[in-house]
Amino acid sequence: MNIVYLAKQKIFNRTGQVYAHELLFRDNKSGIKEFPTNLQATAHVLLNTITNVCTNELLGGENGIAFINLDEHAITSGIVDSLDKKRFVLEILETTNLTEKVIARIKQYHTRGFQIAIDDFDCSSEMLRKFAPIFKYINIIKVDIIAADEENLKKVVTKIKQLNIQILAEKIENDEEYKFYRNMGFDLFQGYHLHKPEIIEIDRHKDATKATILSVIKLIRDDGHTAEIESFIKQRVALSYKLIKFINNELKVETRIESIAHVITLLGRDKLLRWLLIYLYSEPSNNLTTKNLMAFAIQRAEKMEEDARKEDKDKAYIAGMFSMLGTLFDTDIKQIMKGVKVDKDIMDLVVDKKGKFFPSFSKIVHSENEHLKHLLFQNFEKVDVTLVIAALESIDVFPAKMVKA
């Protein structure tokens, strides 16, 4: 299993109800071993939030709200453009360099209807001067109650409230602080006393390579034909699966995916490009160990497509390709497909090995097994026998790592 992590911390309103969650970068169970750039951290959080998990489950329902941290690079990169303005609050880090370009982009997001927050505001005159040019675009200011001077804070809070901006007290560590800032008139509250960040483990599976993503982006920017874009994506098993997972999170209707072309049409090129940018900035790993398995999956998909009736060819291709996801991602296929909305004929084959595509699938798998047995006997002296035994017990394909260099 390819596990990645993020953390979420609850933000509460004045009545004690959960107002939102802040989503935070993590790279292990305990916290952070090595922090990447802010842009990479943001992309990591976004990719896992909108693609690798069910967003509704992560945020506690279809109306759940998430705060995400952004610096100047993330703000101007375009990775925010694919987000739902009703669900994501853009939290500007206190260290952000407010250039003219950054301010223009903040104004643009404000105009589009995003809520925008400022993080770790210490109420100093320096910070007031720095952020004064964007106060008119700000909905929430998160006050760092540890860094803020108490007397200075009271004056600043009065000024902020006059601007019709909500104030959030962050880093609350005890009940006395919570009551103090609540009585002062703060609107929102966050801190270890109220809720410690909760580590979320996510099975990311195998990610598409950076080169693949760049190639798809180039096709879209060059205004390539839909058939050309579809053909390229269809040859990349992991990317196809991730794209379907993303659109399942994105769509509000019970749409069952029948083909990659169907996904492109539903999503639109602009939104597809924005999603790919998030994927690119998160720097997914180039996992060479899966190369042969992916080639095998594509070969199976092509054979099933060839076998199918004309009206079923697209569905047969996805069914064949996805039938190897369990092996490719080294995890239970039912877990992989949980919450994924694809056509019933595809799901029947992938999860339950039944349905209209099963006869073709069965015939092709038998042919694959015969071919692999032949390869085994041809190369027996080069093969690690312990791996062979394990493979024969669990999978239909012959892992490339069995053959010694």
C-alpha positions, 0 to 999 in steps of 0.5 A, spaced: 500 500 500 502 506 498 500 511 504 500 518 504 498 523 510 495 529 511 492 532 518 485 536 519 484 540 525 477 543 527 475 550 527 469 552 531 464 557 531 461 561 537 456 556 539 461 550 539 459 547 532 464 545 527 465 551 522 470 548 518 477 544 518 484 546 516 487 541 512 495 541 513 501 537 510 504 531 513 509 526 511 508 521 516 504 518 522 508 522 527 507 529 523 513 532 518 520 529 517 521 534 511 517 540 509 517 541 502 516 548 499 509 551 501 507 550 494 508 542 494 505 542 501 499 545 498 499 541 492 500 535 496 494 537 501 489 538 495 491 532 491 489 528 496 483 532 498 480 532 491 482 526 488 484 520 493 479 520 498 471 522 498 471 529 500 465 529 503 467 524 508 473 528 509 470 534 511 464 531 515 458 532 509 457 535 503 457 542 506 464 541 509 469 547 509 476 546 508 482 552 510 488 551 505 494 554 506 497 558 500 503 562 499 505 567 493 507 561 489 501 557 490 496 563 489 499 565 482 500 557 480 493 556 478 492 550 482 486 553 486 482 554 480 479 547 480 477 548 487 469 549 489 469 556 492 463 554 497 468 549 500 475 551 500 477 557 504 484 560 501 488 561 507 494 566 506 500 565 510 503 571 514 510 570 510 507 571 503 510 576 499 504 581 496 507 583 490 502 586 485 501 580 481 499 576 488 494 582 490 491 581 483 490 574 483 487 575 490 482 580 488 480 575 482 479 570 487 475 574 491 471 576 485 470 569 484 466 568 490 472 565 494 472 566 502 479 568 503 483 568 510 490 571 513 494 566 517 498 567 524 496 575 524 500 578 530 496 584 530 503 588 530 503 595 526 508 591 521 503 586 519 497 591 519 501 595 514 503 589 510 496 586 509 492 593 509 492 593 501 488 586 501 483 587 507 478 589 502 478 582 499 479 578 506 473 575 510 477 572 516 483 574 520 486 568 524 489 571 530 496 568 533 494 569 540 501 567 543 504 572 538 499 578 539 500 583 544 494 583 549 493 591 549 495 592 541 490 586 540 484 589 543 485 595 539 486 591 532 480 587 534 476 593 534 478 596 527 478 589 524 470 588 526 469 595 523 471 592 516 466 587 517 471 581 517 471 575 522 476 574 527 479 567 529 483 566 535 488 560 533 493 556 538 488 556 544 491 552 549 486 552 555 479 553 557 481 560 560 484 563 553 477 560 550 473 564 554 477 570 554 477 571 547 470 569 546 468 574 551 472 579 547 468 578 541 472 573 537 467 569 531 471 563 530 476 558 535 482 553 533 487 550 538 489 544 541 485 545 547 479 544 542 481 539 537 488 536 536 490 535 529 487 528 526 492 525 522 489 522 516 492 516 512 490 515 505 492 510 500 494 514 494 496 507 490 501 508 484 501 516 481 502 518 474 509 520 472 511 527 471 512 526 464 506 523 463 502 529 466 506 534 462 505 530 456 497 531 457 498 538 459 501 539 452 496 536 448 490 540 452 494 547 451 496 545 444 488 544 443 489 537 441 483 533 439 479 529 444 480 523 441 488 524 442 487 526 449 483 520 450 488 515 447 494 518 451 490 518 458 487 511 456 495 508 456 496 510 463 492 506 468 494 510 474 492 516 471 485 514 468 483 511 475 485 518 478 481 522 473 475 518 474 476 518 482 476 526 481 470 526 477 466 522 482 468 527 487 467 533 483 460 531 480 454 532 484 449 527 480 450 520 480 453 519 473 456 513 471 463 513 467 463 509 461 469 512 458 475 516 458 472 521 453 466 521 457 470 524 463 473 529 458 466 531 456 463 532 463 469 535 466 471 540 460 478 541 458 479 547 463 478 543 469 482 537 466 488 542 465 487 545 472 486 538 476 493 536 472 496 542 474 495 540 482 498 533 480 504 536 477 505 541 483 505 535 488 511 532 484 508 525 484 513 519 484 516 516 477 515 509 480 519 505 474 517 498 478 510 498 475 512 499 468 511 492 466 505 491 470 502 497 467 504 495 460 500 488 461 494 492 464 494 496 457 495 489 453 489 486 457 484 492 456 486 492 448 484 485 447 478 486 451 476 492 447 477 488 440 473 482 443 467 487 445 461 489 441 462 496 437 457 499 442 461 496 448 468 497 446 470 503 451 467 500 457 470 493 455 477 497 455 476 500 462 474 494 465 480 490 462 485 496 464 481 496 471 481 489 472 489 489 474 488 495 479 489 490 485 495 487 483 498 494 480 496 498 487 498 492 491 491 492 495 484 489 495 480 491 489 474 492 493 477 498 497 480 501 491 473 501 487 469 503 493 466 510 492 468 510 484 462 511 480 463 507 473 458 503 469 455 497 472 458 492 467 465 495 468 464 494 476 461 487 475 467 485 472 473 489 476 470 487 483 466 481 482 469 478 476 462 477 473 457 480 468 457 481 460 465 482 460 467 476 464 467 471 458 472 475 454 476 476 460 476 469 462 479 467 455 484 473 455 487 471 462 487 464 461 491 466 455 496 470 459 497 465 464 499 460 459 504 465 456 507 466 463 508 459 464 511 458 458 516 464 460 517 461 467 520 455 464 524 458 459 527 462 464 527 458 470 534 459 472 534 466 472 528 466 476 527 467 484 523 461 486 520 464 492 517 470 488 514 465 483 511 461 489 508 467 492 506 470 485 502 464 483 498 464 489 496 471 489 496 474 482 495 473 474 501 476 472 508 475 472 512 481 476 518 484 472 522 484 479 522 476 479 527 476 473 534 477 476 538 482 472 
